[in-house]
Amino acid sequence: MKSFLFRQGNFLVYLMILAFLNQTCSEAPKTTTSDSDENLDHEIPTTVNYSASSDRKNKKVVLISGDEEYRSEEALPQLARILSSHHGFDCTVLFAQDPAEPGRIDPNYLHNIPGLEALDDADLMIIFTRFRELPTEQMQHIDTYLKGKTGIGNQNGHPRF
């Protein structure tokens, strides 16, 4: 039963994100990209980028992963690829990483999510974090973004039955 509720919750979050994007970004093109890896950056990345194949300027979505329990570092790249390939958005996924090992995703490292400057020109932020203690210069990007734009966050509840 727990597994079903978890999957149902993810589906509802996905529907909520799509409804928001369709309402606020209705001019985003409905394009499809191929399933090849041509949209991936092949360097040792600190972020993962998915670009829709379109000549026009697409809306930009930044997805921020940072929890050690709910595997957002696995789910958010999948969501980004769906938003890019099926809905025409340019997506950037950011991950918690230890500065001593750049490019290696470490959801247990609480003090660093590189690439938050991507929020400076983002149209939407989707954030799935838990118990982060980011430095002031990284938090400033989130704070500035939320003062003028919309963000979607995931709250992980622990109901008691």
C-alpha positions in Angstrom: 0.0 0.0 0.0 2.8 2.4 0.8 4.4 1.9 -2.6 1.0 2.7 -4.3 0.6 5.9 -2.3 4.2 6.9 -3.2 3.6 6.4 -6.9 0.2 8.1 -6.7 1.8 11.1 -5.0 4.4 11.4 -7.7 1.7 11.3 -10.4 -0.2 14.0 -8.6 2.9 16.2 -8.4 3.6 15.6 -12.1 0.0 16.6 -13.0 0.3 19.7 -10.8 3.5 20.8 -12.5 2.0 20.3 -16.0 -1.2 22.2 -15.1 1.0 25.1 -13.8 3.2 25.1 -16.9 0.3 24.9 -19.3 -1.5 27.8 -17.5 1.5 30.2 -17.1 3.6 29.2 -20.1 1.0 28.5 -22.7 3.2 29.9 -25.5 5.8 27.1 -25.0 6.0 25.0 -28.2 4.8 21.4 -28.1 7.9 19.8 -29.6 9.4 16.3 -29.4 13.0 15.5 -29.2 14.6 12.1 -30.1 15.4 9.6 -27.4 19.1 9.7 -28.2 21.6 11.2 -25.8 22.2 14.3 -28.1 20.5 16.6 -25.5 22.9 15.6 -22.7 26.1 17.3 -21.8 28.9 14.7 -22.0 31.5 16.6 -19.9 31.8 15.9 -16.2 28.8 18.0 -15.4 27.7 19.6 -12.1 24.3 20.0 -13.8 22.2 18.0 -16.3 20.7 20.0 -19.1 17.9 19.0 -21.5 17.0 21.3 -24.4 13.9 21.1 -26.5 14.5 21.0 -30.2 13.1 24.3 -31.3 14.3 27.4 -33.0 12.3 29.7 -30.7 13.2 30.7 -27.2 11.8 28.2 -24.9 10.7 28.7 -21.3 13.4 27.6 -18.9 12.7 25.3 -15.9 15.3 24.7 -13.1 14.8 21.6 -11.1 16.7 21.4 -7.8 17.5 18.1 -6.1 18.7 17.8 -2.6 17.4 15.1 -0.3 19.0 12.0 1.1 15.8 9.9 1.5 13.3 10.3 -1.4 15.7 9.9 -4.4 14.9 13.3 -6.1 18.3 13.0 -7.8 16.8 10.1 -9.8 13.2 11.5 -10.3 14.0 15.1 -11.3 16.2 14.2 -14.4 13.4 12.0 -15.6 10.8 14.8 -15.1 13.2 17.2 -16.8 13.5 14.9 -19.8 9.7 14.6 -20.0 9.2 18.4 -19.8 11.9 18.9 -22.5 11.0 16.2 -25.0 7.2 16.2 -24.7 6.4 19.8 -23.7 9.2 21.9 -25.2 10.9 23.4 -22.1 14.6 23.9 -21.6 15.4 22.2 -18.3 18.4 22.3 -16.0 18.7 19.9 -13.1 20.9 20.8 -10.1 22.2 18.3 -7.5 23.7 18.3 -4.0 27.5 17.7 -4.4 30.6 17.7 -2.2 32.9 20.4 -3.5 35.8 18.0 -3.1 34.3 15.8 -5.7 32.6 18.0 -8.4 30.3 16.2 -10.7 29.6 13.4 -8.3 26.0 13.5 -6.9 26.0 13.2 -3.1 22.5 13.6 -1.7 24.0 13.2 1.8 26.1 16.4 1.5 24.0 19.2 2.9 26.0 22.3 2.2 26.4 22.6 -1.6 24.2 22.7 -4.7 26.3 24.2 -7.5 24.7 26.0 -10.4 22.0 27.9 -8.6 22.9 30.9 -10.7 20.7 29.2 -13.3 17.7 30.6 -11.4 18.7 34.1 -12.5 17.0 33.6 -15.9 14.6 30.8 -15.0 10.9 30.9 -15.7 10.1 28.2 -13.1 11.8 26.6 -10.2 10.9 23.1 -9.1 12.6 22.2 -5.8 12.8 18.9 -4.0 15.1 19.4 -1.0 15.2 18.3 2.6 17.4 19.6 5.5 19.8 21.7 3.4 22.2 24.2 5.0 23.4 26.1 1.9 25.9 28.9 2.0 24.6 32.4 1.8 25.8 33.0 -1.7 23.8 30.0 -2.9 20.7 30.8 -0.9 20.8 34.3 -2.3 19.9 32.9 -5.8 16.8 31.1 -4.3 15.8 34.1 -2.3 16.1 36.5 -5.2 14.1 34.1 -7.5 11.3 33.7 -5.0 10.8 37.4 -4.6 9.6 37.8 -8.1 8.7 34.4 -9.6 6.8 31.2 -8.9 8.3 28.1 -7.5 7.0 24.6 -7.0 8.2 22.7 -3.9 7.7 19.2 -2.7 6.8 18.7 0.9 7.4 15.2 2.2 4.9 14.5 4.9 5.0 11.7 7.4 1.4 10.7 8.2 0.9 8.6 11.2 -1.5 5.8 10.9 
